[in-house]
Amino acid sequence: MSVNPACHPLRGDTLITNVHLACMHPDQPPAFENAAVLIERGQIVWIGQVSELSQVSADETFDGQGQWLLPGFIDCHTHLVFGGSRADEFEQRLHGASYQQIAAAGGGILSTVRATREASEDQLFASAKQRALTLIAQGVTSIEVKSGYGLDTATELKMLRVARRLGDELPLNIACTFLGAHALPADFAGNAQGYIDLVCEQMLPKAVEAGLVDAVDVFCESVGFTLAQTRQVFETAKGLGVPVKCHAEQLSNLGGSALTAEFAGLSVDHIEFLDEAGVKAIAASGTVATLLPGAFYFLRETQLPPIDLLRANGVPMALATDYNPGTSPLCNLLLMLNMSCTLFRLTPTEALQGVTCHAARALGWQQRVGSIAVGYQADLCLWDIAQPNQLAYQFGDLRPSARWFKGQLQDL
């Protein structure tokens, strides 16, 4: 059957034919074999079967040779822009040091803050570009990039400008998230409230005024910021008309997820310690649960996120790399597909939804990307695989055979 069938012949820029579709859209069949997709001005305008091609024509036709066409993947939680390295902390953890102990000794996020403050904007862009290109090669077409390694106004703005530049210079959709409330900088030691006041009164308003903020995040945790401080940042974001999300329930259960739900937040991320009350709160608000198996693996955590509760309450589960220098230096979204299945027991279908339609929802982009559907941006990847579940089963040697961004075929 066709989607949005044409009463009169349709013409487009590009026709992708002879493909199997995994549409990743709740209103579409899970698999659509022997199919074709018509693209016009960067958008999908028709989906049908090869037998219906008399309805459509295009300036260019691409033969998919029976391969699988999926939406471009979305990495909806990254810390892609930073300076320096924290390989030394990896070794410290192997000798038994905890995340909290390393942070208390001046390492952790603060060591990256020092390196990021010292790096020039061009240096940060050059390193972030290489990471982004690595993700592009894996079929990623959208990336969320957080600030949070500046912890002062100038560096936070610098990081966000770099993130915007990635979207300007690479074939990527970039979502910029302000994470000024990531950690307490050394110059505010013992004065967390003073720092949060600075975030709310100066840093966030300036970033929004500069057009650099698509969402606001807070690290609500015992080694981060309290529930009351998180609420203060969320209230400021609300007043500025910016949606919120939260690093929540990673190391303990402070109630950050329920607070995020109160503000109709886009997502709560990590959530290993999320309880049933928190699950019900985000289910009622429509907030996405973003799972980050890379950090779970790298920190050798044992507290699993409440997958069964999330399923039972119909909470959409997104999936991301959490790429960062300290707790998830894993620039591989395909690896996250496998890890989510092996560590968290997601099904391959759930994992793929986590990097497509549910990841889009975690960015507030669910009507734009993450699915193959009429009206959606034509961000697409072609995979030479037998079935889509192979993408969660196998990693390390899989790459798309073709990639379209906004309807334009890209060089691979």
C-alpha positions in Angstrom: 0.0 0.0 0.0 1.1 3.6 -0.5 1.4 6.3 2.1 -0.3 9.5 1.0 -1.2 8.0 -2.4 -1.1 10.3 -5.4 -4.4 11.0 -7.2 -2.3 12.6 -9.9 1.3 11.8 -10.8 3.8 13.3 -8.4 7.2 14.6 -9.4 10.2 15.1 -7.1 13.9 15.7 -7.0 14.9 12.2 -6.0 13.3 8.8 -6.1 14.8 6.0 -4.0 13.5 2.7 -5.3 13.9 -1.0 -4.8 14.4 -0.8 -1.0 12.9 -2.3 2.1 11.8 0.3 4.7 12.0 0.3 8.4 10.0 3.5 8.9 10.3 3.8 12.7 7.0 5.7 12.9 4.1 4.7 15.1 1.6 5.1 12.2 3.6 3.1 9.7 4.1 -0.6 9.3 7.2 -1.8 11.0 8.6 -3.2 7.7 7.6 -2.0 4.2 9.2 -4.3 1.6 9.8 -3.7 -2.1 9.2 0.0 -1.5 10.2 3.4 -2.9 10.5 6.9 -1.4 10.1 10.2 -3.3 11.9 13.3 -2.1 11.1 16.9 -3.1 13.1 19.9 -1.7 14.6 17.9 1.2 11.3 16.4 2.4 9.7 13.0 1.9 6.5 13.6 -0.2 5.5 10.0 -1.1 6.1 6.4 0.1 4.8 3.5 -1.9 5.6 0.1 -3.3 7.7 -0.5 -6.4 4.5 -1.7 -8.1 3.0 1.8 -7.7 5.9 3.7 -9.4 3.6 4.8 -12.3 2.3 7.4 -9.8 5.6 9.2 -9.4 8.6 10.5 -11.3 11.8 12.3 -10.4 14.8 14.1 -11.8 17.1 11.4 -10.3 16.5 7.8 -9.4 18.6 5.8 -7.0 18.4 2.0 -7.1 18.6 0.6 -3.5 19.3 -2.9 -4.8 17.1 -4.5 -2.2 18.9 -3.0 0.8 17.2 -1.6 4.0 16.4 2.1 4.2 16.2 3.6 7.7 15.9 7.1 9.1 19.2 8.8 9.8 20.2 8.0 13.4 20.0 10.6 16.2 22.5 10.8 19.0 20.3 12.7 21.5 22.7 13.1 24.4 26.4 14.0 23.8 29.1 16.3 25.3 30.9 16.5 22.0 32.7 19.8 22.6 35.5 19.7 25.1 39.2 20.2 25.6 41.8 17.8 26.9 41.7 14.2 27.9 40.9 12.2 31.0 42.6 8.9 30.3 44.4 9.2 33.6 41.1 9.0 35.4 40.3 5.7 33.6 43.4 4.2 35.2 42.5 5.7 38.6 39.1 4.0 38.4 40.8 0.7 37.5 42.7 1.0 40.8 39.4 1.5 42.7 38.7 5.2 42.8 35.0 6.2 42.5 33.5 8.9 40.3 32.8 10.8 43.5 36.3 10.5 44.8 37.9 11.7 41.6 35.6 14.7 41.5 36.3 15.5 45.1 40.0 15.6 44.4 39.6 18.2 41.6 39.4 15.8 38.7 36.4 14.7 36.8 34.4 17.5 35.1 36.6 20.2 36.6 39.7 18.9 34.8 37.9 19.1 31.5 36.7 22.6 32.5 40.3 23.8 32.8 41.3 22.4 29.4 38.1 23.7 27.7 38.6 27.2 29.1 42.2 27.2 27.8 41.3 25.9 24.3 40.5 28.4 21.5 37.2 28.2 19.7 38.9 26.9 16.6 40.7 24.2 18.6 37.4 23.1 20.1 35.8 23.0 16.7 38.5 21.0 15.1 38.3 18.2 17.8 34.5 18.2 17.9 34.4 18.0 14.1 36.4 14.8 14.1 34.0 13.3 16.6 31.0 14.4 14.6 32.5 12.9 11.4 32.9 9.6 13.2 29.2 9.6 14.1 28.3 10.7 10.6 30.1 7.6 9.2 27.9 5.4 11.4 24.6 6.8 9.9 24.0 9.7 12.3 22.3 12.7 10.9 21.2 14.5 14.1 23.3 15.2 17.2 22.5 17.0 20.5 25.5 18.8 21.9 25.7 20.1 25.4 27.7 22.8 27.0 28.8 22.4 30.6 32.6 22.3 30.4 33.0 26.1 30.7 31.1 26.9 33.9 31.7 30.6 33.2 29.7 32.8 30.8 32.4 33.2 28.1 33.3 29.6 27.8 29.8 28.3 27.9 29.0 30.7 25.0 32.1 29.5 23.2 31.1 25.9 23.5 27.6 26.6 22.2 29.0 28.6 19.2 31.1 25.6 18.3 28.1 23.4 18.4 26.1 25.7 16.2 29.1 25.8 13.8 29.1 22.1 13.5 25.5 22.3 12.1 26.5 25.1 9.8 29.5 23.3 8.3 28.6 19.6 8.4 25.6 17.7 7.0 24.0 17.4 10.5 21.1 18.7 12.5 22.5 20.0 15.7 20.5 20.6 18.9 22.3 22.9 21.3 21.7 22.3 25.0 22.8 24.7 27.7 24.3 22.7 30.7 25.8 25.5 32.7 24.6 23.7 35.8 26.9 20.7 35.2 29.3 21.1 38.1 30.4 23.6 40.6 33.5 25.6 39.3 36.5 25.9 41.6 36.0 29.7 42.0 32.5 29.0 43.5 33.7 26.3 46.0 31.3 26.3 48.9 28.9 28.6 47.2 26.7 26.5 45.0 23.7 28.8 45.4 25.8 31.8 44.2 26.8 29.8 41.1 23.2 28.9 40.3 22.3 32.5 40.7 24.9 33.4 38.1 23.6 30.7 35.8 20.1 32.0 36.0 20.8 35.7 36.1 23.6 36.0 33.5 24.8 32.8 31.7 21.5 31.4 30.5 19.9 34.7 29.5 22.9 35.7 27.5 23.1 32.3 25.7 19.4 32.5 24.9 19.7 36.1 23.6 22.6 34.9 21.4 20.3 32.3 19.8 22.5 29.4 21.1 20.0 27.4 23.2 17.5 24.8 22.1 17.1 23.2 25.6 18.4 23.6 29.1 19.8 20.7 31.2 20.9 20.4 34.8 22.9 17.7 36.6 20.6 17.0 39.5 22.6 14.7 41.7 24.4 14.4 45.0 27.7 15.5 43.3 25.8 18.0 41.2 22.9 20.3 42.1 20.0 20.0 44.5 16.4 19.6 43.6 15.7 23.2 44.7 18.6 24.5 42.6 17.4 22.5 39.6 13.9 24.0 40.0 15.4 27.5 40.0 17.2 26.8 36.6 14.0 25.2 35.2 11.9 28.3 36.3 14.4 30.5 34.5 14.3 28.4 31.4 10.5 28.4 31.4 10.5 32.2 31.7 12.8 32.4 28.7 10.6 30.0 26.7 13.2 27.2 26.5 12.3 23.5 27.2 14.2 21.5 29.8 15.7 18.1 30.3 17.7 16.6 33.2 20.6 14.4 34.1 18.6 12.6 36.7 18.8 9.5 39.0 22.2 8.4 37.8 23.8 7.9 41.2 20.9 8.3 43.6 17.2 9.1 43.6 16.7 12.8 44.3 13.5 13.2 42.4 14.9 15.0 39.4 12.8 13.0 37.0 9.5 13.9 38.7 10.6 17.6 38.8 11.4 17.4 35.1 7.9 15.9 34.4 6.4 18.8 36.4 7.9 21.1 33.8 6.9 18.9 30.9 10.5 18.2 30.2 11.8 16.7 27.0 13.8 13.9 28.6 15.3 12.5 31.8 18.7 10.9 31.1 20.6 8.1 32.9 17.8 7.2 35.4 19.4 4.1 36.8 17.9 4.9 40.2 14.5 6.0 38.9 11.6 4.5 41.1 8.1 3.7 40.2 6.7 7.1 41.3 9.2 8.8 39.0 8.3 6.5 36.1 4.6 7.3 36.5 5.4 11.0 36.6 7.3 11.0 33.3 4.7 8.7 31.7 2.0 11.2 32.6 4.0 14.2 31.2 5.2 12.5 28.0 8.8 12.9 29.0 11.3 10.6 27.3 13.6 8.3 29.3 17.1 8.4 27.7 19.2 5.4 28.4 23.0 5.8 28.4 24.6 2.3 28.4 28.0 3.6 27.6 28.3 5.4 30.9 26.8 2.4 32.7 29.4 0.2 31.1 32.4 2.5 31.5 31.7 3.3 35.2 31.0 -0.4 35.8 27.6 0.4 37.4 25.4 -2.4 38.7 22.1 -0.6 39.2 20.0 -1.2 36.1 17.5 1.4 34.8 13.9 0.2 35.4 13.3 -1.1 31.9 10.2 -3.2 32.8 8.6 -0.3 34.6 9.2 2.0 31.7 7.7 -0.5 29.3 4.7 -1.2 31.5 3.9 2.5 31.7 4.5 3.2 28.0 7.4 5.5 28.5 9.4 6.0 25.2 13.0 5.0 25.6 15.7 6.9 23.7 19.3 5.8 23.5 22.5 7.8 23.1 26.2 7.7 23.4 26.6 10.3 26.2 30.0 10.8 24.4 32.2 12.7 26.9 35.8 12.5 28.1 35.3 11.2 31.6 32.4 8.6 31.9 31.6 7.6 28.3 34.4 8.2 25.8 32.6 6.0 23.3 32.0 7.7 20.0 29.9 4.8 18.6 26.1 4.8 18.4 26.0 1.4 16.9 27.8 0.1 19.9 25.1 1.6 22.0 22.5 -0.4 20.1 24.3 -3.6 21.1 24.9 -2.5 24.7 21.3 -1.5 25.3 20.3 -5.1 24.3 23.1 -6.9 26.1 23.2 -4.8 29.3 19.6 -3.5 29.6 17.8 -6.2 27.7 16.1 -4.0 25.2 14.8 -5.7 22.1 16.6 -4.8 18.8 13.4 -2.9 17.7 13.3 -0.9 21.0 17.0 -0.1 20.5 16.4 1.2 16.9 13.4 3.2 18.1 15.8 4.6 20.7 18.1 6.2 18.1 15.3 7.2 15.7 11.7 8.2 16.6 12.2 8.2 20.4 15.5 10.1 20.2 13.7 12.7 18.0 11.1 13.1 20.7 13.8 13.6 23.3 14.9 16.7 21.3 11.3 17.9 20.6 11.8 17.0 16.9 9.4 14.2 16.6 7.5 15.9 13.8 10.6 16.5 11.8 13.2 13.7 11.9 13.6 10.2 13.2 11.0 8.5 10.9 10.4 7.8 7.3 7.1 9.4 6.8 5.5 12.0 4.5 6.4 15.5 5.5 9.5 14.5 7.4 13.0 15.7 6.5 14.7 13.3 4.1 17.5 12.2 6.4 18.0 8.6 5.4 20.6 5.9 5.4 20.8 2.7 3.3 22.2 -0.4 4.9 23.3 -3.6 3.2 21.8 -5.9 5.8 19.5 -8.9 5.9 17.2 -7.5 8.6 17.2 -4.3 10.7 18.0 -6.3 13.9 21.5 -6.9 12.5 22.3 -3.3 13.4 21.9 -4.1 17.1 23.5 -7.5 16.8 26.7 -6.6 14.9 29.0 -3.6 15.5 32.5 -2.6 14.4 32.2 -3.2 10.7 28.8 -1.8 9.7 28.5 1.4 7.8 25.7 2.7 5.6 26.1 2.2 1.9 24.4 5.5 1.1 23.4 8.5 3.2 21.0 11.4 2.4 20.8 14.6 4.5 17.9 16.9 3.7 17.4 14.9 0.5 21.0 15.4 -0.7 23.0 12.2 -1.3 26.3 12.6 0.7 29.8 11.3 -0.1 30.8 8.5 2.3 
